[in-house]
């Protein structure tokens, strides 16, 4: 390994060796990368995992602390590394060192899962004054000896449950008593805890068996398996667990019997692939015609067939209900699970994990629904799925793409194309000035209107909102779209089919022979489409289209670079509307605050000319802004999205700039002089209205 490899090559080689159980080889690759400056968390984690597999626990702890001493990592990453070292010291019964390291973890990441309980469990404990699980409750006076005697006399009832319900002892106090008696950590039930898929993959454990004997596998760190037990002092049960997993590295923690039952039900619902999810829906799902699809192999689905069908149906319906824009299905052979992620309001979040064995059947089921080849796993495929919700008479369409990944697996991404109605212009977030001007433009009898922005910025939504304003029986409106995402009665909508030659350019030529008043083109992707669009707008038609550019003035330069005649283009253009989407603050939990004078001054400098005029009301009253908080009704303090806009109207001054092929900066300066607000300025005005915050505006507009 003389020639230095880049990080991607190093990690690829290391993963290959790790999959072959060549842990010494992984160490060599990682150490080579480390000495050549590759210090990423992924590389360090592989190095430590390999040391774990080789049984070198002490060396793993030393390497971890050495790496942390030599490098600076983000707090959350450093916390993960310190935590690994702390676990090793804890398993070596070096509790003082483990406690110090866990305290460092808490400083770096106060929200690190379970860290407070670990620190608490390692604190020096007083020996219990008696032999009872409940000595702490007696010592602190939470219950009297007489009350405890009555509780223990009820043989038919669980004493823990009686204390919680009849004597109103808090779970925290009861947990502290159990933790002190068993000298281990108390673990309450948490619905956010993910099942340890690898432990359930190793052994097929019956849930009734686990409930009967009061234990459940909880997690695994390296070679150490953590289990929850109602009685960690039950050595016979511990020996049985060690036999089941074939290891003596078992760490027992205490939990209430009721909590263990909840964990068992919670884990098996997720491992079982979402029976609870499927049961949550009353609708049946009717798939589109799949007569042309290949027969599914019996060996692939077998007894899981009905389970997979119900799960896929439930997943598609749940995504529609949650207003999800994209569904990501990501099998992970190393972690032994398949993850579902949803994208909502532009942000991905984890929705559910199921066991890895369901990954291929799920993908095959989706391929059948999309009329794809289920036998082909080596090449990417594209297709569409249509489902109908009979009780709602709702048709929902999904655009599906499969991509081959590691170990013969495939990722699937589904874009949700709900056949929705256009939003009214009032709901797009246009300022009063921009809305009035834009409405005036779309009522023009001819000309070219462009809506621009990156993918996913809402351009198609804005165009359909504009068309809904002028969609009357007196106007013939043709649209060419790829795909048709929003349908409107009265529009003649055409789906592009590039494979058979039906492109935007060919559709435009056909439209011009079909007596149009208004033409909407999904995107001006090429020179030919742009030329035909300009010609159509000059011959008495209103043409609306989109373009992938960053700002309104830049759009002019881009189209001129497509060899458009500047004089024809200057005469045809009506306006360019650039837009972005920003997340809106949750109305339920957003918090008002008074910004400092420094913050207001910085906002004024960022806004530029016209700040005093546009922010007059904000500056004259007591300045109030809003910030995110977070609650059960939102995601990280945000709920929904709002458009920020930059509307450049083609005035006489702009026409002169276009005809003389002036650069973008000159066109922007002319537009601003005539009153155009930039994307950032429009966003900042929405910040003053309490709709969003500067973090979102800066992220969207730069």
C-alpha positions as CSV (number, residue, x, y, z in Angstrom):
1,X,0.0,0.0,0.0
2,X,2.7,2.5,-1.1
3,X,0.4,4.8,-3.0
4,X,-1.8,6.9,-0.7
5,X,-5.5,6.3,-1.2
6,X,-8.2,8.8,-0.8
7,X,-10.8,8.5,2.0
8,X,-13.5,6.9,-0.2
9,X,-11.0,4.3,-1.5
10,X,-9.7,3.5,2.0
11,X,-13.2,3.0,3.4
12,X,-14.3,0.9,0.5
13,X,-11.3,-1.4,0.9
14,X,-11.7,-1.5,4.7
15,X,-15.4,-2.4,4.4
16,X,-14.6,-5.2,1.9
17,X,-12.1,-6.7,4.3
18,X,-14.5,-6.3,7.3
19,X,-17.2,-8.2,5.4
20,X,-14.6,-11.0,4.9
21,X,-13.9,-11.0,8.6
22,X,-10.3,-9.9,7.9
23,X,-10.1,-7.6,10.9
24,X,-6.3,-7.4,11.0
25,X,-6.4,-6.3,7.3
26,X,-9.0,-3.6,8.3
27,X,-6.6,-2.4,11.0
28,X,-3.7,-2.1,8.5
29,X,-5.8,-0.1,6.0
30,X,-7.2,2.2,8.7
31,X,-3.9,2.8,10.4
32,X,-2.4,3.6,6.9
33,X,-5.1,6.1,6.3
34,X,-4.8,7.6,9.7
35,X,-1.0,8.2,9.3
36,X,-1.8,9.9,5.9
37,X,-4.2,12.3,7.4
38,X,-7.6,10.6,7.0
39,X,-9.2,11.1,10.4
40,X,-13.0,10.8,9.6
41,X,-15.4,9.2,12.1
42,X,-16.2,6.4,9.7
43,X,-12.6,5.3,9.5
44,X,-12.0,5.5,13.3
45,X,-15.2,3.5,13.9
46,X,-14.0,0.8,11.5
47,X,-10.7,0.7,13.3
48,X,-12.4,0.4,16.7
49,X,-14.9,-2.2,15.5
50,X,-12.0,-4.3,14.2
51,X,-10.2,-4.2,17.5
52,X,-13.5,-5.2,19.2
53,X,-13.7,-8.2,16.9
54,X,-10.2,-9.2,17.7
55,X,-10.9,-9.0,21.4
56,X,-8.5,-6.2,22.1
57,X,-10.7,-4.2,24.4
58,X,-7.9,-2.4,26.3
59,X,-6.2,-1.4,23.0
60,X,-9.5,-0.1,21.7
61,X,-9.9,2.2,24.7
62,X,-6.3,3.4,24.4
63,X,-6.7,4.1,20.6
64,X,-10.0,5.9,21.2
65,X,-8.5,8.3,23.8
66,X,-5.3,8.8,21.6
67,X,-7.4,9.7,18.6
68,X,-9.5,12.1,20.7
69,X,-6.3,13.7,22.0
70,X,-4.8,14.2,18.6
71,X,-7.9,15.5,16.7
72,X,-10.8,17.9,17.1
73,X,-14.2,16.4,16.2
74,X,-17.7,17.9,16.4
75,X,-19.1,17.5,19.9
76,X,-21.6,14.8,19.0
77,X,-19.0,12.8,17.2
78,X,-16.5,13.1,20.0
79,X,-19.2,12.1,22.5
80,X,-19.8,8.9,20.6
81,X,-16.1,8.0,20.7
82,X,-15.8,8.9,24.4
83,X,-18.8,6.7,25.1
84,X,-17.1,3.7,23.5
85,X,-14.1,4.1,25.7
86,X,-16.3,4.6,28.8
87,X,-18.1,1.3,28.1
88,X,-14.8,-0.6,27.9
89,X,-13.7,0.8,31.3
90,X,-17.2,0.0,32.7
91,X,-16.9,-3.6,31.6
92,X,-13.5,-3.9,33.1
93,X,-15.1,-2.7,36.4
94,X,-13.0,0.5,36.4
95,X,-16.0,2.5,37.4
96,X,-14.2,5.6,38.4
97,X,-12.6,6.0,35.0
98,X,-15.8,5.1,33.2
99,X,-17.7,7.7,35.2
100,X,-15.2,10.4,34.3
101,X,-15.5,9.6,30.6
102,X,-19.3,9.4,30.7
103,X,-19.3,12.8,32.4
104,X,-17.2,14.1,29.5
105,X,-19.8,12.6,27.1
106,X,-22.6,14.6,28.9
107,X,-20.6,17.8,28.6
108,X,-20.1,17.3,24.9
109,X,-23.7,16.1,24.2
110,X,-26.2,16.7,27.0
111,X,-28.9,14.9,25.1
112,X,-26.8,11.7,24.6
113,X,-29.3,8.8,25.1
114,X,-29.1,7.3,28.6
115,X,-25.9,9.0,29.7
116,X,-27.4,10.5,32.9
117,X,-28.6,7.0,33.9
118,X,-25.2,5.5,33.2
119,X,-23.4,8.2,35.3
120,X,-26.0,7.7,38.1
121,X,-25.5,3.9,38.0
122,X,-21.7,4.3,38.4
123,X,-22.0,6.7,41.3
124,X,-20.8,5.1,44.6
125,X,-23.8,3.5,46.2
126,X,-24.6,2.9,49.8
127,X,-25.0,-0.8,50.6
128,X,-28.7,-1.5,51.0
129,X,-29.6,-1.6,54.7
130,X,-31.8,-4.6,54.1
131,X,-32.3,-7.4,51.6
132,X,-35.3,-5.9,50.0
133,X,-35.7,-4.4,46.6
134,X,-37.6,-1.6,48.3
135,X,-35.1,-0.6,51.0
136,X,-34.6,2.8,49.5
137,X,-38.4,3.5,49.6
138,X,-38.4,2.5,53.3
139,X,-35.3,4.6,54.1
140,X,-36.7,7.7,52.5
141,X,-40.1,7.3,54.1
142,X,-42.0,6.9,50.8
143,X,-43.7,3.9,52.3
144,X,-43.9,2.5,55.8
145,X,-42.9,-1.0,56.9
146,X,-46.5,-1.8,57.6
147,X,-47.5,-0.7,54.1
148,X,-44.7,-2.7,52.5
149,X,-45.8,-5.8,54.5
150,X,-49.3,-5.4,53.1
151,X,-47.9,-5.0,49.6
152,X,-45.7,-8.1,49.8
153,X,-48.6,-10.1,51.4
154,X,-50.6,-9.8,48.1
155,X,-49.0,-12.9,46.4
156,X,-51.3,-12.7,43.4
157,X,-50.3,-9.2,42.5
158,X,-47.0,-7.7,41.2
159,X,-45.6,-5.6,44.2
160,X,-44.1,-3.1,41.8
161,X,-47.5,-2.5,40.1
162,X,-49.2,-2.2,43.5
163,X,-46.7,0.4,44.7
164,X,-47.1,2.4,41.5
165,X,-50.9,2.3,41.4
166,X,-52.2,2.0,45.0
167,X,-49.4,3.9,46.8
168,X,-48.6,6.4,44.0
169,X,-44.9,5.8,44.2
170,X,-43.3,7.4,41.1
171,X,-41.5,5.2,38.6
172,X,-38.4,7.3,39.2
173,X,-38.3,6.5,42.9
174,X,-39.1,2.9,42.4
175,X,-36.4,2.7,39.7
176,X,-33.9,4.3,42.1
177,X,-34.7,1.7,44.7
178,X,-34.2,-1.2,42.3
179,X,-31.0,0.3,40.9
180,X,-29.5,0.6,44.4
181,X,-30.5,-2.9,45.4
182,X,-29.2,-4.6,42.2
183,X,-26.3,-2.1,41.8
184,X,-27.1,-1.7,38.1
185,X,-28.9,0.8,35.9
186,X,-32.7,1.0,35.9
187,X,-34.2,1.3,32.4
188,X,-37.7,2.6,32.0
189,X,-39.8,1.9,28.8
190,X,-39.1,4.3,25.9
191,X,-41.2,4.1,22.7
192,X,-38.3,5.7,20.8
193,X,-35.9,2.8,21.5
194,X,-35.1,0.8,18.4
195,X,-35.0,-3.0,18.6
196,X,-31.5,-4.7,18.5
197,X,-32.2,-6.3,15.1
198,X,-28.9,-8.3,15.2
199,X,-29.8,-10.0,18.5
200,X,-33.2,-11.1,17.2
201,X,-31.6,-12.2,13.9
202,X,-29.2,-14.5,15.8
203,X,-31.9,-16.2,17.9
204,X,-35.6,-16.7,17.1
205,X,-37.0,-15.8,20.5
206,X,-40.7,-16.3,21.2
207,X,-42.3,-13.2,22.7
208,X,-44.4,-15.3,25.1
209,X,-41.2,-17.1,26.3
210,X,-39.6,-13.7,27.1
211,X,-42.7,-12.4,28.9
212,X,-43.0,-15.6,31.0
213,X,-39.4,-15.4,32.2
214,X,-39.2,-11.6,32.5
215,X,-36.2,-10.6,30.2
216,X,-35.5,-9.2,26.8
217,X,-32.3,-8.5,24.8
218,X,-31.8,-4.7,24.8
219,X,-28.6,-3.7,23.0
220,X,-25.2,-4.8,22.0
221,X,-21.9,-2.8,22.2
222,X,-19.0,-4.8,20.8
223,X,-19.1,-8.3,22.3
224,X,-21.2,-7.2,25.3
225,X,-24.9,-8.0,25.1
226,X,-27.2,-6.0,27.4
227,X,-30.4,-7.6,28.6
228,X,-33.2,-6.2,30.7
229,X,-34.4,-8.4,33.6
230,X,-36.9,-8.1,36.4
231,X,-34.3,-9.8,38.7
232,X,-30.7,-9.4,37.6
233,X,-29.7,-11.5,40.6
234,X,-31.3,-14.6,39.0
235,X,-28.1,-16.4,38.2
236,X,-29.9,-19.4,36.7
237,X,-31.7,-17.1,34.2
238,X,-28.4,-15.4,33.4
239,X,-26.8,-18.7,32.7
240,X,-29.7,-19.6,30.4
241,X,-29.3,-16.3,28.5
242,X,-25.5,-16.9,28.2
243,X,-26.3,-20.3,26.7
244,X,-28.8,-18.9,24.2
245,X,-26.4,-16.3,22.9
246,X,-23.3,-18.5,23.3
247,X,-21.3,-15.8,25.2
248,X,-20.5,-15.0,28.8
249,X,-20.4,-11.3,27.9
250,X,-23.9,-10.5,29.2
251,X,-24.7,-7.4,31.2
252,X,-28.0,-7.3,33.1
253,X,-30.0,-4.2,33.8
254,X,-33.1,-4.0,35.9
255,X,-36.6,-3.0,34.5
256,X,-40.2,-3.3,35.7
257,X,-42.1,-6.4,34.5
258,X,-44.7,-4.1,32.8
259,X,-41.9,-2.1,31.0
260,X,-40.3,-5.4,29.8
261,X,-43.7,-6.4,28.4
262,X,-44.0,-3.1,26.6
263,X,-40.5,-3.4,25.2
264,X,-41.3,-6.9,23.9
265,X,-44.5,-5.7,22.2
266,X,-42.8,-2.6,20.8
267,X,-39.8,-4.5,19.5
268,X,-41.8,-7.3,17.9
269,X,-44.1,-4.9,16.2
270,X,-41.1,-3.3,14.4
271,X,-39.3,-6.6,13.8
272,X,-42.5,-8.1,12.5
273,X,-42.5,-5.5,9.7
274,X,-45.2,-3.1,10.8
275,X,-48.3,-5.1,11.5
276,X,-49.4,-2.2,13.6
277,X,-48.8,0.1,10.7
278,X,-51.0,-1.9,8.3
279,X,-53.7,-2.3,10.9
280,X,-53.9,1.4,11.3
281,X,-55.6,1.9,7.9
282,X,-59.1,1.1,7.0
283,X,-58.6,1.6,3.3
284,X,-57.9,-1.1,0.8
285,X,-55.4,-0.1,-1.9
286,X,-56.1,-0.9,-5.5
287,X,-52.9,-1.0,-7.6
288,X,-52.8,-0.1,-11.2
289,X,-53.0,-2.9,-13.9
290,X,-50.0,-5.2,-13.5
291,X,-50.9,-7.7,-16.1
292,X,-47.7,-7.1,-17.9
293,X,-45.5,-7.7,-14.8
294,X,-43.4,-10.7,-14.3
295,X,-44.6,-13.5,-11.9
296,X,-43.0,-13.1,-8.5
297,X,-40.8,-16.0,-7.5
298,X,-42.3,-18.2,-4.9
299,X,-39.0,-18.7,-3.1
300,X,-38.6,-14.9,-2.7
301,X,-41.8,-14.1,-0.8
302,X,-43.4,-17.4,0.2
303,X,-45.2,-17.0,3.5
304,X,-44.3,-13.4,3.8
305,X,-46.4,-12.5,0.7
306,X,-49.5,-11.2,2.5
307,X,-47.4,-9.4,5.2
308,X,-45.3,-7.6,2.5
309,X,-48.4,-6.6,0.5
310,X,-50.1,-5.1,3.6
311,X,-46.9,-3.4,4.7
312,X,-46.3,-1.8,1.3
313,X,-49.9,-0.7,1.0
314,X,-49.7,0.8,4.5
315,X,-46.4,2.6,3.7
316,X,-47.8,4.2,0.6
317,X,-51.0,5.4,2.3
318,X,-49.1,6.7,5.4
319,X,-46.8,8.7,3.1
320,X,-49.8,10.3,1.4
321,X,-51.4,11.1,4.7
322,X,-48.3,12.8,6.1
323,X,-47.9,15.0,3.0
324,X,-44.6,13.3,2.3
325,X,-42.8,14.3,-0.9
326,X,-40.4,11.3,-1.2
327,X,-40.1,7.8,0.4
328,X,-36.7,6.3,0.7
329,X,-36.3,2.6,1.2
330,X,-32.7,1.8,2.3
331,X,-31.6,-1.8,3.1
332,X,-28.5,-2.0,5.4
333,X,-26.8,-5.4,5.2
334,X,-24.3,-4.5,7.9
335,X,-26.8,-3.3,10.5
336,X,-29.2,-6.1,9.5
337,X,-32.2,-3.8,9.0
338,X,-34.1,-1.9,6.2
339,X,-34.8,1.7,6.9
340,X,-37.8,3.7,5.6
341,X,-37.2,7.5,5.5
342,X,-39.7,10.2,4.6
343,X,-39.0,13.7,3.2
344,X,-41.3,16.3,4.6
345,X,-41.0,20.0,3.9
346,X,-37.6,19.4,2.3
347,X,-36.1,17.5,5.3
348,X,-35.5,13.7,5.5
349,X,-36.4,11.9,8.7
350,X,-36.4,8.3,9.8
351,X,-39.9,6.8,9.8
352,X,-39.5,3.1,10.5
353,X,-37.0,0.2,10.5
354,X,-37.9,-3.4,9.6
355,X,-35.7,-6.6,9.6
356,X,-33.4,-7.0,6.6
357,X,-35.1,-10.2,5.5
358,X,-38.1,-8.1,4.3
359,X,-36.1,-5.7,2.1
360,X,-36.1,-7.8,-1.1
361,X,-39.7,-8.8,-0.9
362,X,-40.7,-5.2,-0.3
363,X,-38.7,-4.0,-3.4
364,X,-40.1,-6.9,-5.5
365,X,-43.6,-6.0,-4.5
366,X,-43.1,-2.4,-5.5
367,X,-41.5,-3.5,-8.8
368,X,-44.6,-5.5,-9.6
369,X,-46.8,-2.5,-8.9
370,X,-44.6,-0.4,-11.2
371,X,-44.4,-3.1,-13.9
372,X,-40.6,-3.4,-13.6
373,X,-38.4,-6.5,-14.0
374,X,-38.1,-8.0,-10.5
375,X,-35.3,-10.3,-11.7
376,X,-33.0,-7.4,-12.6
377,X,-31.1,-6.2,-9.6
378,X,-27.9,-5.0,-11.3
379,X,-29.3,-2.0,-13.2
380,X,-31.3,1.1,-12.1
381,X,-35.0,1.0,-13.2
382,X,-37.7,3.6,-13.4
383,X,-41.5,3.3,-13.3
384,X,-44.7,4.5,-11.9
385,X,-47.2,3.2,-9.4
386,X,-50.8,4.3,-9.2
387,X,-53.0,3.4,-6.2
388,X,-56.6,4.2,-5.5
389,X,-58.1,4.7,-2.0
390,X,-61.7,3.4,-2.6
391,X,-63.3,5.0,0.5
392,X,-61.9,8.4,-0.5
393,X,-62.0,7.8,-4.2
394,X,-58.5,9.3,-4.3
395,X,-55.9,8.5,-7.0
396,X,-52.3,8.8,-5.8
397,X,-49.4,8.3,-8.2
398,X,-45.7,7.5,-7.2
399,X,-42.7,7.9,-9.5
400,X,-40.4,5.0,-8.6
401,X,-36.6,4.7,-9.1
402,X,-34.5,1.7,-8.0
403,X,-30.7,1.9,-7.6
404,X,-28.5,-1.2,-7.0
405,X,-26.4,-1.0,-3.8
406,X,-24.0,-3.2,-1.8
407,X,-24.4,-7.0,-1.5
408,X,-27.1,-7.3,-4.2
409,X,-29.5,-5.0,-2.4
410,X,-31.5,-2.2,-4.1
411,X,-32.5,1.2,-2.8
412,X,-35.9,2.5,-3.8
413,X,-37.0,6.2,-3.9
414,X,-40.6,7.0,-4.5
415,X,-41.7,10.5,-5.4
416,X,-45.3,11.1,-4.3
417,X,-47.3,12.7,-7.1
418,X,-50.7,13.3,-5.5
419,X,-53.2,14.3,-8.1
420,X,-54.0,17.5,-6.3
421,X,-55.7,20.8,-7.0
422,X,-53.7,24.0,-7.6
423,X,-53.2,26.4,-4.7
424,X,-54.7,29.8,-4.9
425,X,-52.1,32.6,-5.4
426,X,-53.0,33.9,-1.9
427,X,-51.5,30.8,-0.4
428,X,-48.1,31.0,-2.2
429,X,-46.7,33.7,0.1
430,X,-46.4,36.4,-2.5
431,X,-46.1,39.9,-1.0
432,X,-49.0,42.3,-1.7
433,X,-46.9,44.2,-4.3
434,X,-45.6,41.0,-6.0
435,X,-49.0,39.4,-6.1
436,X,-50.7,42.5,-7.7
437,X,-48.0,42.8,-10.3
438,X,-47.9,39.0,-11.1
439,X,-51.7,38.9,-11.5
440,X,-51.5,41.8,-13.9
441,X,-48.8,39.9,-16.0
442,X,-50.8,36.7,-16.3
443,X,-53.9,38.5,-17.6
444,X,-51.8,39.8,-20.5
445,X,-53.0,38.4,-23.9
446,X,-49.5,37.4,-25.0
447,X,-45.9,37.3,-23.9
448,X,-43.5,35.1,-22.0
449,X,-43.7,34.5,-18.2
450,X,-40.9,32.5,-16.5
451,X,-40.8,31.0,-13.0
452,X,-37.3,30.0,-12.0
453,X,-35.5,28.3,-9.2
454,X,-33.8,25.0,-8.2
455,X,-35.5,21.6,-8.2
456,X,-38.2,21.4,-5.5
457,X,-38.7,25.1,-5.1
458,X,-42.4,25.0,-6.1
459,X,-42.2,26.3,-9.7
460,X,-44.8,23.9,-11.1
461,X,-47.2,24.8,-8.2
462,X,-46.8,28.5,-8.9
463,X,-47.5,28.0,-12.6
464,X,-50.6,26.0,-11.9
465,X,-51.8,28.6,-9.5
466,X,-51.3,31.2,-12.2
467,X,-53.2,29.1,-14.7
468,X,-56.1,28.6,-12.3
469,X,-56.6,32.4,-12.3
470,X,-57.1,32.5,-16.1
471,X,-58.6,29.1,-16.6
472,X,-62.0,30.1,-18.1
473,X,-64.1,28.6,-20.9
474,X,-63.0,31.6,-23.1
475,X,-59.4,30.4,-23.1
476,X,-57.9,27.3,-24.6
477,X,-55.0,26.3,-22.4
478,X,-52.4,23.6,-23.4
479,X,-49.8,22.2,-21.0
480,X,-46.8,20.0,-21.6
481,X,-45.5,18.5,-18.4
482,X,-43.1,15.8,-17.2
483,X,-44.7,14.5,-15.1
484,X,-48.2,15.8,-14.8
485,X,-48.3,16.4,-11.0
486,X,-51.4,18.7,-10.7
487,X,-54.6,18.3,-12.7
488,X,-57.1,21.0,-13.5
489,X,-60.4,20.7,-15.2
490,X,-60.4,22.8,-18.4
491,X,-56.7,22.4,-19.1
492,X,-55.5,20.1,-21.9
493,X,-52.6,18.4,-20.3
494,X,-50.0,16.3,-22.1
495,X,-47.5,14.0,-20.5
496,X,-44.1,14.0,-22.1
497,X,-42.7,10.7,-23.5
498,X,-39.1,11.3,-24.6
499,X,-38.6,7.6,-25.5
500,X,-41.0,7.9,-28.4
501,X,-40.1,11.5,-29.3
502,X,-42.7,13.4,-27.5
503,X,-40.6,16.2,-26.1
504,X,-41.3,19.7,-24.9
505,X,-40.2,21.1,-28.3
506,X,-42.3,18.7,-30.4
507,X,-45.3,19.3,-28.1
508,X,-44.9,23.1,-28.5
509,X,-45.0,22.7,-32.3
510,X,-48.2,20.6,-32.0
511,X,-49.8,23.1,-29.7
512,X,-49.3,26.0,-32.1
513,X,-51.4,24.0,-34.6
514,X,-54.1,23.4,-32.0
515,X,-55.6,26.9,-31.7
516,X,-54.1,27.8,-28.2
517,X,-54.6,31.0,-26.2
518,X,-52.2,29.9,-23.4
519,X,-49.3,27.4,-23.5
520,X,-47.6,26.1,-20.4
521,X,-44.3,24.3,-20.9
522,X,-42.9,22.3,-17.9
523,X,-39.3,23.4,-18.5
524,X,-37.2,25.2,-21.1
525,X,-34.5,22.5,-21.1
526,X,-32.9,23.2,-24.5
527,X,-32.3,25.8,-27.2
528,X,-35.0,24.5,-29.4
529,X,-37.8,24.7,-26.8
530,X,-36.6,28.3,-25.8
531,X,-36.7,29.5,-29.4
532,X,-40.2,28.0,-30.0
533,X,-41.4,29.5,-26.8
534,X,-40.3,33.0,-27.7
535,X,-41.7,32.7,-31.2
536,X,-45.1,31.5,-29.8
537,X,-45.2,34.5,-27.4
538,X,-44.5,36.9,-30.2
539,X,-47.4,35.5,-32.4
540,X,-50.2,36.2,-30.0
541,X,-49.9,33.5,-27.3
542,X,-49.3,33.7,-23.6
543,X,-46.5,31.3,-22.8
544,X,-45.6,30.2,-19.2
545,X,-42.5,28.0,-18.4
546,X,-39.8,27.3,-15.9
547,X,-36.1,27.3,-15.9
548,X,-33.4,26.1,-13.4
549,X,-31.6,29.4,-12.6
550,X,-30.7,31.0,-9.3
551,X,-32.2,34.5,-9.7
552,X,-34.5,36.5,-12.0
553,X,-31.7,38.6,-13.7
554,X,-29.6,35.5,-14.2
555,X,-32.4,34.0,-16.2
556,X,-32.0,36.6,-18.9
557,X,-28.3,35.9,-19.3
558,X,-29.0,32.1,-19.4
559,X,-31.5,32.4,-22.2
560,X,-29.4,34.8,-24.2
561,X,-26.6,32.2,-24.0
562,X,-29.0,29.8,-25.8
563,X,-28.6,32.1,-28.8
564,X,-32.0,33.7,-28.5
565,X,-32.4,36.9,-30.5
566,X,-32.0,39.7,-27.9
567,X,-34.5,41.9,-29.7
568,X,-37.2,39.2,-30.0
569,X,-36.6,38.1,-26.4
570,X,-36.8,41.6,-25.1
571,X,-40.1,42.2,-26.8
572,X,-41.6,38.8,-25.7
573,X,-40.6,38.7,-22.0
574,X,-43.3,39.9,-19.5
575,X,-41.6,39.0,-16.2
576,X,-39.4,36.5,-14.4
577,X,-40.4,35.2,-11.0
578,X,-37.6,33.5,-9.0
579,X,-38.5,31.6,-5.9
580,X,-37.3,29.4,-3.0
581,X,-39.2,27.6,-0.3
582,X,-38.3,28.2,3.4
583,X,-39.7,26.4,6.4
584,X,-42.2,28.3,8.4
585,X,-42.1,28.5,12.2
586,X,-44.7,26.3,14.0
587,X,-47.5,28.6,15.1
588,X,-48.1,26.4,18.1
589,X,-44.7,26.7,19.7
590,X,-42.8,29.6,18.2
591,X,-41.4,32.0,20.8
592,X,-41.3,35.8,20.6
593,X,-38.2,37.7,21.6
594,X,-36.8,41.2,21.4
595,X,-33.7,41.2,19.2
596,X,-30.6,43.1,20.4
597,X,-29.6,46.4,18.7
598,X,-26.6,44.5,17.2
599,X,-28.9,41.9,15.6
600,X,-31.2,44.6,14.1
601,X,-28.2,46.5,12.8
602,X,-26.8,43.3,11.2
603,X,-30.2,42.6,9.6
604,X,-30.2,46.1,8.2
605,X,-26.8,45.7,6.7
606,X,-27.7,42.3,5.2
607,X,-30.9,43.8,3.7
608,X,-29.1,46.7,2.1
609,X,-30.7,49.8,0.5
610,X,-34.4,50.3,1.5
611,X,-34.2,48.7,4.9
612,X,-35.5,51.8,6.7
613,X,-38.4,52.1,4.3
614,X,-39.5,48.4,4.2
615,X,-38.9,47.8,7.9
616,X,-40.4,51.1,9.1
617,X,-43.2,49.6,11.2
618,X,-40.8,47.0,12.7
619,X,-38.3,49.7,13.7
620,X,-40.8,52.2,15.0
621,X,-42.5,49.8,17.4
622,X,-40.8,47.6,19.9
623,X,-38.9,45.1,17.6
624,X,-40.2,41.6,17.9
625,X,-38.9,38.5,16.2
626,X,-39.7,34.8,16.6
627,X,-37.6,31.7,17.0
628,X,-38.2,28.0,16.8
629,X,-38.9,25.9,19.9
630,X,-40.2,22.5,18.9
631,X,-43.3,20.6,20.0
632,X,-45.4,17.5,19.2
633,X,-47.1,19.2,16.3
634,X,-43.9,20.1,14.4
635,X,-40.5,18.9,13.4
636,X,-37.7,20.8,15.2
637,X,-39.8,24.0,15.5
638,X,-40.9,24.2,11.9
639,X,-44.2,23.2,10.2
640,X,-45.0,23.8,6.5
641,X,-43.2,25.8,3.9
642,X,-43.6,29.3,2.4
643,X,-42.3,30.9,-0.8
644,X,-39.9,33.8,-1.0
645,X,-39.8,35.5,-4.3
646,X,-38.0,37.9,-6.6
647,X,-40.2,39.4,-9.3
648,X,-38.5,41.2,-12.2
649,X,-40.9,42.9,-14.6
650,X,-39.6,43.6,-18.1
651,X,-39.7,47.4,-18.1
652,X,-38.3,49.7,-20.8
653,X,-35.1,49.9,-18.8
654,X,-34.7,46.1,-18.6
655,X,-35.5,45.8,-22.3
656,X,-32.6,48.1,-23.1
657,X,-30.3,46.0,-20.9
658,X,-31.4,42.8,-22.8
659,X,-31.0,44.3,-26.2
660,X,-27.5,45.3,-25.4
661,X,-26.7,41.9,-23.9
662,X,-25.7,43.5,-20.6
663,X,-24.2,41.2,-17.9
664,X,-26.3,39.8,-15.0
665,X,-25.0,42.4,-12.5
666,X,-26.2,45.3,-14.7
667,X,-29.6,43.8,-15.2
668,X,-29.9,43.2,-11.4
669,X,-28.9,46.8,-10.6
670,X,-31.5,48.1,-13.1
671,X,-34.2,45.9,-11.6
672,X,-33.4,46.9,-8.0
673,X,-33.4,50.6,-9.0
674,X,-37.0,50.0,-10.3
675,X,-38.1,48.5,-7.0
676,X,-37.4,44.8,-7.3
677,X,-36.9,43.0,-3.9
678,X,-34.3,40.3,-4.0
679,X,-35.0,36.8,-2.7
680,X,-33.2,37.5,0.5
681,X,-34.9,40.8,1.0
682,X,-38.3,39.2,0.5
683,X,-37.4,36.5,2.9
684,X,-36.3,39.0,5.5
685,X,-39.6,40.8,5.3
686,X,-41.3,37.5,6.1
687,X,-39.0,37.2,9.1
688,X,-40.2,40.5,10.4
689,X,-43.8,39.2,10.0
690,X,-42.9,36.2,12.3
691,X,-43.4,33.6,9.5
692,X,-39.9,32.2,9.5
693,X,-36.4,33.0,10.8
694,X,-33.1,34.2,9.5
695,X,-31.6,30.7,9.6
696,X,-34.1,29.5,7.0
697,X,-33.8,32.6,4.8
698,X,-30.0,32.4,4.8
699,X,-30.1,28.7,4.0
700,X,-32.4,29.2,1.1
701,X,-31.0,32.4,-0.5
702,X,-27.3,32.3,0.5
